[in-house]
Amino acid sequence: MTGINDLIDNEVKSSDVVLFMKGTPQFPQCGFSGKVVQILDYIGVDYKGVNVLADPEIRQGIKEYSNWPTIPQLYVKGEFIGGCDIITEMFQAGELQQHFQEQGVPVRVA
């Protein structure tokens, strides 16, 4: 499992914003992933999508990496932020946009 953990760790740390999701940002394969993609696209954040459906090891590994049972999972500057519910709540409260700005990640909508 170490190999997959290193791979995930590298993904998380190589981009400012990484979304582990089912499908791709262009073609989300589940409603929850799609909702987070819509939010990120709406606030204009540049992010990298990692399709967990393409690799069962990553799909299982990311859950162990974050100790979080569900996908999607959003990471900002190497820090796990949360899944769909948390991201949606933060977005609606304006906290998500604020968090990105505090982390030095440009957003289109403040």
DSSP file (Angstrom, degrees, kcal/mol; ACC not computed):
  #  RESIDUE AA STRUCTURE BP1 BP2  ACC     N-H-->O    O-->H-N    N-H-->O    O-->H-N    TCO  KAPPA ALPHA  PHI   PSI    X-CA   Y-CA   Z-CA
    1    1 A M     >        0   0    0      0, 0.0     4,-2.3     0, 0.0     5,-0.2   0.000 360.0 360.0 360.0 -19.2    0.0    0.0    0.0
    2    2 A T  H  >  +     0   0    0      1,-0.2     4,-2.6     2,-0.2     5,-0.2   0.902 360.0  55.3 -58.2 -42.4    3.0    2.3    0.5
    3    3 A G  H  > S+     0   0    0      1,-0.2     4,-2.1     2,-0.2    -1,-0.2   0.913 110.3  44.0 -57.5 -45.2    3.3    2.8   -3.3
    4    4 A I  H  > S+     0   0    0      2,-0.2     4,-2.5     1,-0.2    -1,-0.2   0.865 111.8  54.0 -70.4 -35.3   -0.2    4.0   -3.7
    5    5 A N  H  X S+     0   0    0     -4,-2.3     4,-2.7     2,-0.2    -2,-0.2   0.906 109.6  47.8 -63.6 -42.0    0.1    6.2   -0.6
    6    6 A D  H  X S+     0   0    0     -4,-2.6     4,-2.5     2,-0.2    -2,-0.2   0.903 111.3  51.2 -64.0 -41.5    3.2    7.9   -2.1
    7    7 A L  H  X S+     0   0    0     -4,-2.1     4,-2.2    -5,-0.2    -2,-0.2   0.925 113.2  44.3 -62.3 -45.2    1.4    8.3   -5.4
    8    8 A I  H  X S+     0   0    0     -4,-2.5     4,-2.8     2,-0.2     5,-0.2   0.923 112.4  52.4 -64.5 -45.0   -1.6   10.0   -3.6
    9    9 A D  H  X S+     0   0    0     -4,-2.7     4,-1.9     1,-0.2    -2,-0.2   0.895 109.8  49.6 -57.8 -42.1    0.7   12.1   -1.4
   10   10 A N  H  X S+     0   0    0     -4,-2.5     4,-1.5     2,-0.2    -1,-0.2   0.907 111.1  48.9 -64.7 -43.2    2.5   13.3   -4.6
   11   11 A E  H  X S+     0   0    0     -4,-2.2     4,-0.8     1,-0.2     3,-0.3   0.934 111.9  49.3 -59.5 -46.9   -0.9   14.2   -6.3
   12   12 A V  H  < S+     0   0    0     -4,-2.8    66,-0.6     1,-0.2    -1,-0.2   0.865 118.6  38.4 -62.0 -37.7   -2.1   16.0   -3.2
   13   13 A K  H  < S+     0   0    0     -4,-1.9    -1,-0.2    -5,-0.2    -2,-0.2   0.598 104.7  66.3 -93.3 -11.1    1.2   18.0   -2.9
   14   14 A S  H  < S+     0   0    0     -4,-1.5     2,-0.3    -3,-0.3    -1,-0.2   0.677 103.9  41.9 -88.1 -15.8    1.9   18.7   -6.6
   15   15 A S  S  < S-     0   0    0     -4,-0.8    63,-0.4    -3,-0.2    62,-0.2  -0.957  76.1-131.1-127.8 148.9   -1.1   20.9   -7.3
   16   16 A D  S    S+     0   0    0     -2,-0.3    61,-3.9     1,-0.2     2,-0.4   0.899 100.2  27.1 -62.8 -40.1   -2.6   23.7   -5.1
   17   17 A V  E    S+A   76   0A   0     59,-0.2    31,-2.6    29,-0.2     2,-0.4  -0.982  72.1 176.7-130.2 122.4   -6.1   22.3   -5.5
   18   18 A V  E     -Ab  75  48A   0     57,-2.4    57,-2.9    -2,-0.4     2,-0.6  -0.988  11.4-164.0-128.8 131.6   -6.8   18.6   -6.1
   19   19 A L  E     -Ab  74  49A   0     29,-3.1    31,-2.9    -2,-0.4     2,-0.6  -0.951   7.3-156.8-116.5 113.4  -10.2   16.9   -6.3
   20   20 A F  E     +Ab  73  50A   0     53,-2.8    53,-2.2    -2,-0.6     2,-0.3  -0.806  38.9 154.4 -83.8 120.7  -10.3   13.1   -6.0
   21   21 A M  E     - b   0  51A   0     29,-2.8    31,-3.0    -2,-0.6     2,-0.8  -0.889  53.9 -96.9-145.8 166.9  -13.5   12.3   -7.8
   22   22 A K  S    S-     0   0    0     -2,-0.3     7,-3.3    29,-0.2     8,-0.6  -0.851  98.5  -8.5 -90.8 113.2  -15.5    9.8   -9.7
   23   23 A G  B    S-D   28   0B   0     -2,-0.8    -2,-0.3     5,-0.3    29,-0.2  -0.638 100.5 -60.8  96.8-159.7  -15.0   10.7  -13.3
   24   24 A T        -     0   0    0      3,-1.3     3,-0.1    -2,-0.2    -2,-0.1  -0.795  44.6-102.8-121.9 163.9  -13.3   13.8  -14.6
   25   25 A P  S    S+     0   0    0      0, 0.0    -1,-0.1     0, 0.0    23,-0.0   0.851 126.0  46.5 -55.2 -33.0  -14.1   17.5  -14.3
   26   26 A Q  S    S+     0   0    0      1,-0.2    -3,-0.0    11,-0.0     0, 0.0   0.846 129.1  22.8 -76.4 -34.2  -15.5   17.4  -17.8
   27   27 A F  S    S-     0   0    0     -3,-0.1    -3,-1.3     0, 0.0    -1,-0.2  -0.621  76.7-166.4-135.0  74.4  -17.5   14.2  -17.2
   28   28 A P  B     -D   23   0B   0      0, 0.0    -5,-0.3     0, 0.0     3,-0.0  -0.351   9.1-154.7 -60.2 141.9  -18.3   13.6  -13.5
   29   29 A Q  S    S+     0   0    0     -7,-3.3     2,-0.3     1,-0.1    -6,-0.2   0.336  72.3  39.0-105.1   5.2  -19.6   10.1  -13.0
   30   30 A C  S  > S-     0   0    0     -8,-0.6     4,-2.5     1,-0.1     5,-0.2  -0.990  80.1-117.6-150.1 156.6  -21.6   10.7   -9.8
   31   31 A G  H  > S+     0   0    0     -2,-0.3     4,-2.2     1,-0.2     5,-0.1   0.853 112.2  51.9 -60.7 -38.7  -23.8   13.5   -8.5
   32   32 A F  H  > S+     0   0    0      2,-0.2     4,-1.9     1,-0.2    -1,-0.2   0.924 111.8  45.6 -67.8 -44.2  -21.6   14.4   -5.5
   33   33 A S  H  > S+     0   0    0      1,-0.2     4,-2.4     2,-0.2    -2,-0.2   0.920 112.9  52.7 -62.0 -42.7  -18.5   14.7   -7.7
   34   34 A G  H  X S+     0   0    0     -4,-2.5     4,-2.4     1,-0.2    -2,-0.2   0.877 106.8  52.1 -60.1 -39.4  -20.5   16.8  -10.2
   35   35 A K  H  X S+     0   0    0     -4,-2.2     4,-2.1     2,-0.2    -1,-0.2   0.914 110.2  47.0 -65.8 -42.9  -21.7   19.1   -7.5
   36   36 A V  H  X S+     0   0    0     -4,-1.9     4,-2.7     2,-0.2     5,-0.2   0.901 111.2  52.5 -66.4 -39.7  -18.2   19.8   -6.2
   37   37 A V  H  X S+     0   0    0     -4,-2.4     4,-2.9     1,-0.2     5,-0.2   0.926 108.4  51.2 -58.8 -45.3  -17.0   20.4   -9.8
   38   38 A Q  H  X S+     0   0    0     -4,-2.4     4,-2.5     1,-0.2    -2,-0.2   0.914 111.4  47.5 -58.8 -43.7  -19.9   22.9  -10.3
   39   39 A I  H  X S+     0   0    0     -4,-2.1     4,-2.3     2,-0.2    -2,-0.2   0.942 113.8  45.9 -64.1 -48.4  -18.9   24.8   -7.2
   40   40 A L  H  X>S+     0   0    0     -4,-2.7     5,-2.1     1,-0.2     4,-0.6   0.901 115.1  47.5 -63.2 -40.7  -15.2   24.9   -8.1
   41   41 A D  H  <5S+     0   0    0     -4,-2.9     3,-0.5    -5,-0.2    -1,-0.2   0.895 110.1  53.9 -65.5 -39.5  -16.0   25.9  -11.6
   42   42 A Y  H  <5S+     0   0    0     -4,-2.5    -2,-0.2    -5,-0.2    -1,-0.2   0.917 111.6  42.7 -62.8 -44.7  -18.4   28.6  -10.4
   43   43 A I  H  <5S-     0   0    0     -4,-2.3    65,-3.4    -5,-0.1    66,-1.0   0.523 112.7-122.6 -84.3  -2.2  -15.8   30.2   -8.1
   44   44 A G  T  <5 +     0   0    0     -4,-0.6     2,-0.4    -3,-0.5    -3,-0.2   0.820  50.0 162.8  75.1  32.3  -13.2   29.9  -10.8
   45   45 A V      < -     0   0    0     -5,-2.1     2,-0.5    62,-0.1    -1,-0.2  -0.692  38.0-130.0 -87.8 136.3  -10.6   27.9   -9.0
   46   46 A D        +     0   0    0     60,-0.4     2,-0.3    -2,-0.4   -29,-0.2  -0.744  44.1 160.4 -81.7 124.1   -8.0   26.1  -11.0
   47   47 A Y        -     0   0    0     -2,-0.5     2,-0.5   -31,-0.1   -29,-0.2  -0.945  39.8-121.6-144.5 163.5   -7.8   22.5   -9.8
   48   48 A K  E     -b   18   0A   0    -31,-2.6   -29,-3.1    -2,-0.3     2,-0.4  -0.932  23.4-148.8-108.1 128.6   -6.7   19.1  -10.8
   49   49 A G  E     -b   19   0A   0     -2,-0.5     2,-0.5   -31,-0.2   -29,-0.2  -0.827   6.1-162.0 -96.0 133.8   -9.2   16.3  -11.0
   50   50 A V  E     -b   20   0A   0    -31,-2.9   -29,-2.8    -2,-0.4     2,-0.8  -0.968  14.6-141.0-115.9 117.5   -8.1   12.7  -10.2
   51   51 A N  E >   -b   21   0A   0     -2,-0.5     3,-1.0   -31,-0.2     4,-0.3  -0.661  14.7-172.2 -82.3 107.2  -10.5   10.0  -11.5
   52   52 A V  G >  S+     0   0    0    -31,-3.0     3,-0.9    -2,-0.8     7,-0.5   0.711  81.1  67.9 -72.4 -18.7  -10.7    7.3   -8.8
   53   53 A L  G 3  S+     0   0    0    -32,-0.5    -1,-0.2     1,-0.2   -31,-0.1   0.741  90.8  63.2 -71.4 -20.7  -12.7    5.1  -11.1
   54   54 A A  G <  S+     0   0    0     -3,-1.0    -1,-0.2     1,-0.3    -2,-0.2   0.696 114.0  29.7 -75.5 -18.6   -9.7    4.7  -13.4
   55   55 A D    <>  -     0   0    0     -3,-0.9     4,-2.4    -4,-0.3     3,-0.5  -0.863  60.8-161.6-148.2 107.1   -7.7    3.0  -10.6
   56   56 A P  H  > S+     0   0    0      0, 0.0     4,-2.2     0, 0.0     5,-0.3   0.809  95.3  58.9 -58.3 -30.1   -9.3    0.8   -7.8
   57   57 A E  H  > S+     0   0    0      2,-0.2     4,-3.0     1,-0.2     5,-0.1   0.912 108.7  43.2 -66.6 -41.2   -6.1    1.2   -5.8
   58   58 A I  H  > S+     0   0    0     -3,-0.5     4,-2.8     2,-0.2     5,-0.3   0.907 110.6  57.0 -68.2 -40.4   -6.4    5.0   -5.7
   59   59 A R  H  X S+     0   0    0     -4,-2.4     4,-0.6    -7,-0.5    -2,-0.2   0.909 118.6  31.7 -57.2 -44.0  -10.1    4.7   -5.1
   60   60 A Q  H  X S+     0   0    0     -4,-2.2     4,-1.3    -5,-0.2     3,-0.5   0.886 117.6  56.9 -78.2 -40.7   -9.4    2.6   -1.9
   61   61 A G  H  X S+     0   0    0     -4,-3.0     4,-2.8    -5,-0.3    -2,-0.2   0.847 100.1  56.5 -62.0 -37.9   -6.1    4.3   -1.1
   62   62 A I  H  X S+     0   0    0     -4,-2.8     4,-2.1     1,-0.2     6,-0.3   0.845 103.9  54.8 -66.8 -31.7   -7.6    7.9   -0.9
   63   63 A K  H  X>S+     0   0    0     -4,-0.6     5,-1.1    -3,-0.5     4,-1.1   0.882 113.5  41.4 -67.0 -37.7  -10.1    6.8    1.7
   64   64 A E  H  <5S+     0   0    0     -4,-1.3    -2,-0.2     3,-0.2    -1,-0.2   0.871 111.4  57.0 -75.3 -37.5   -7.2    5.4    3.9
   65   65 A Y  H  <5S+     0   0    0     -4,-2.8    -2,-0.2     1,-0.2    -3,-0.2   0.917 121.7  26.2 -58.5 -46.0   -5.0    8.4    3.1
   66   66 A S  H  <5S-     0   0    0     -4,-2.1    -1,-0.2     2,-0.2    -2,-0.2   0.602  98.8-129.1 -93.7 -13.8   -7.6   10.9    4.4
   67   67 A N  T  <5S+     0   0    0     -4,-1.1    -3,-0.2     1,-0.3    -4,-0.1   0.879  70.1 127.8  59.6  38.3   -9.4    8.6    6.8
   68   68 A W      < -     0   0    0     -5,-1.1    -1,-0.3    -6,-0.3    -2,-0.2  -0.995  55.2-148.5-128.1 129.4  -12.6    9.7    5.1
   69   69 A P        +     0   0    0      0, 0.0     2,-0.3     0, 0.0    -6,-0.1   0.644  68.2  61.8 -79.9 -14.3  -15.0    7.1    3.7
   70   70 A T  S    S-     0   0    0      2,-0.1    -2,-0.1    -7,-0.1     0, 0.0  -0.714  73.1-106.2-119.5 163.6  -16.5    8.9    0.7
   71   71 A I  S    S+     0   0    0     -2,-0.3   -38,-0.2     2,-0.0     2,-0.2  -0.967  81.2  61.7-123.2 141.0  -15.5   10.4   -2.6
   72   72 A P        -     0   0    0      0, 0.0     2,-0.4     0, 0.0    12,-0.3   0.361  64.5-179.2 -78.1 163.1  -15.2   13.2   -3.8
   73   73 A Q  E     -A   20   0A   0    -53,-2.2   -53,-2.8    -2,-0.2     2,-0.5  -0.998  12.5-152.3-134.4 130.0  -12.4   14.6   -1.6
   74   74 A L  E     -AC  19  82A   0      8,-2.3     7,-3.4    -2,-0.4     8,-1.0  -0.875   9.4-171.2-108.2 132.4  -11.0   18.1   -1.9
   75   75 A Y  E     -AC  18  80A   0    -57,-2.9   -57,-2.4    -2,-0.5     2,-0.5  -0.971   4.0-168.5-121.0 136.1   -7.5   19.1   -1.0
   76   76 A V  E >  S-AC  17  79A   0      3,-2.6     3,-2.0    -2,-0.4   -59,-0.2  -0.986  77.2 -18.2-125.3 121.5   -6.1   22.6   -0.9
   77   77 A K  T 3  S-     0   0    0    -61,-3.9   -61,-0.1    -2,-0.5    -1,-0.1   0.881 130.3 -50.2  50.9  42.9   -2.3   23.1   -0.5
   78   78 A G  T 3  S+     0   0    0    -66,-0.6     2,-0.5   -63,-0.4    -1,-0.3   0.422 114.4 118.1  82.4  -2.0   -1.9   19.5    0.7
   79   79 A E  E <   -C   76   0A   0     -3,-2.0    -3,-2.6   -67,-0.1     2,-0.4  -0.854  66.6-124.2-105.3 131.9   -4.7   19.8    3.3
   80   80 A F  E     +C   75   0A   0     -2,-0.5    -5,-0.2    -5,-0.2     3,-0.1  -0.587  29.3 177.6 -71.4 123.6   -7.9   17.7    3.2
   81   81 A I  E     -     0   0A   0     -7,-3.4     2,-0.3    -2,-0.4    -1,-0.2   0.866  42.6 -98.6 -95.5 -46.8  -10.9   20.0    3.2
   82   82 A G  E     -C   74   0A   0     -8,-1.0    -8,-2.3     4,-0.1    -1,-0.3  -0.959  33.0 -70.3 156.2-172.5  -13.8   17.6    3.0
   83   83 A G     >  -     0   0    0     -2,-0.3     4,-2.7   -10,-0.2     5,-0.2  -0.165  67.4 -65.0-101.4-162.7  -16.3   15.9    0.8
   84   84 A C  H  > S+     0   0    0    -12,-0.3     4,-2.7     1,-0.2     5,-0.2   0.894 128.9  48.0 -57.3 -48.5  -19.4   17.1   -1.0
   85   85 A D  H  > S+     0   0    0      2,-0.2     4,-2.5     1,-0.2    -1,-0.2   0.930 115.5  44.0 -61.7 -46.9  -21.5   18.1    2.0
   86   86 A I  H  > S+     0   0    0      2,-0.2     4,-2.9     1,-0.2     5,-0.2   0.925 114.9  48.9 -64.7 -45.3  -18.7   20.0    3.7
   87   87 A I  H  X S+     0   0    0     -4,-2.7     4,-2.6     1,-0.2    -2,-0.2   0.912 112.3  49.0 -61.2 -43.1  -17.7   21.8    0.5
   88   88 A T  H  X S+     0   0    0     -4,-2.7     4,-2.6    -5,-0.2    -2,-0.2   0.928 113.1  46.6 -63.0 -45.9  -21.3   22.7   -0.3
   89   89 A E  H  X S+     0   0    0     -4,-2.5     4,-1.8    -5,-0.2     6,-0.3   0.927 113.9  47.9 -62.5 -45.3  -21.8   24.1    3.3
   90   90 A M  H  X>S+     0   0    0     -4,-2.9     5,-1.8     1,-0.2     6,-1.4   0.904 112.6  49.6 -61.9 -41.5  -18.5   26.0    3.1
   91   91 A F  H ><5S+     0   0    0     -4,-2.6     3,-1.2    -5,-0.2    -2,-0.2   0.937 110.3  49.1 -62.5 -48.1  -19.4   27.4   -0.3
   92   92 A Q  H 3<5S+     0   0    0     -4,-2.6    -1,-0.2     1,-0.3    -2,-0.2   0.817 113.3  47.8 -63.9 -30.4  -22.9   28.5    0.8
   93   93 A A  H 3<5S-     0   0    0     -4,-1.8    -1,-0.3    -5,-0.2    -2,-0.2   0.516 113.6-117.7 -86.6  -5.8  -21.4   30.3    3.8
   94   94 A G  T <X5S+     0   0    0     -3,-1.2     4,-1.5    -4,-0.5    -3,-0.2   0.483  85.6 115.6  82.0   1.7  -18.7   32.0    1.8
   95   95 A E  H  >< +     0   0    0     -5,-1.8     4,-2.7    -6,-0.3    -4,-0.2   0.818  67.1  57.2 -75.3 -31.2  -16.1   30.1    3.8
   96   96 A L  H  > S+     0   0    0     -6,-1.4     4,-2.5     2,-0.2     5,-0.2   0.949 108.5  45.3 -65.8 -48.3  -14.8   28.1    0.8
   97   97 A Q  H  > S+     0   0    0     -7,-0.3     4,-2.2     1,-0.2    -1,-0.2   0.911 114.7  49.7 -59.5 -43.0  -13.9   31.2   -1.2
   98   98 A Q  H  X S+     0   0    0     -4,-1.5     4,-2.7     2,-0.2    -2,-0.2   0.903 108.9  52.3 -63.0 -42.5  -12.3   32.8    1.8
   99   99 A H  H  X S+     0   0    0     -4,-2.7     4,-1.8     1,-0.2    -2,-0.2   0.922 108.9  49.7 -61.3 -44.9  -10.3   29.6    2.5
  100  100 A F  H  <>S+     0   0    0     -4,-2.5     5,-3.2     1,-0.2     4,-0.2   0.931 112.2  48.1 -58.9 -45.3   -8.9   29.6   -1.1
  101  101 A Q  H ><5S+     0   0    0     -4,-2.2     3,-1.4     1,-0.2    -2,-0.2   0.907 109.7  52.0 -63.7 -41.9   -8.0   33.3   -0.8
  102  102 A E  H 3<5S+     0   0    0     -4,-2.7    -1,-0.2     1,-0.3    -2,-0.2   0.832 109.7  50.7 -62.3 -31.4   -6.3   32.7    2.6
  103  103 A Q  T 3<5S-     0   0    0     -4,-1.8    -1,-0.3    -5,-0.2    -2,-0.2   0.417 121.2-109.8 -86.5   1.6   -4.3   29.9    1.0
  104  104 A G  T < 5S+     0   0    0     -3,-1.4    -3,-0.2     1,-0.3    -2,-0.1   0.726  72.2 140.8  77.9  22.3   -3.3   32.2   -1.9
  105  105 A V      < -     0   0    0     -5,-3.2    -1,-0.3    -6,-0.2    -2,-0.1  -0.878  53.2-123.2 -99.2 119.6   -5.4   30.4   -4.5
  106  106 A P        -     0   0    0      0, 0.0   -60,-0.4     0, 0.0     2,-0.3  -0.350  28.2-168.6 -65.4 136.8   -7.1   32.9   -6.9
  107  107 A V        -     0   0    0    -62,-0.1   -63,-0.2     1,-0.1     3,-0.1  -0.926  21.9-147.9-122.0 151.7  -10.9   32.8   -7.1
  108  108 A R  S    S+     0   0    0    -65,-3.4     2,-0.6    -2,-0.3   -64,-0.2   0.844  89.8  44.8 -84.1 -37.0  -13.1   34.5   -9.7
  109  109 A V              0   0    0    -66,-1.0    -1,-0.2     1,-0.1   -67,-0.0  -0.935 360.0 360.0-114.5 116.9  -16.0   35.1   -7.3
  110  110 A A              0   0    0     -2,-0.6    -1,-0.1    -3,-0.1   -12,-0.1   0.456 360.0 360.0 -88.8 360.0  -15.3   36.4   -3.8
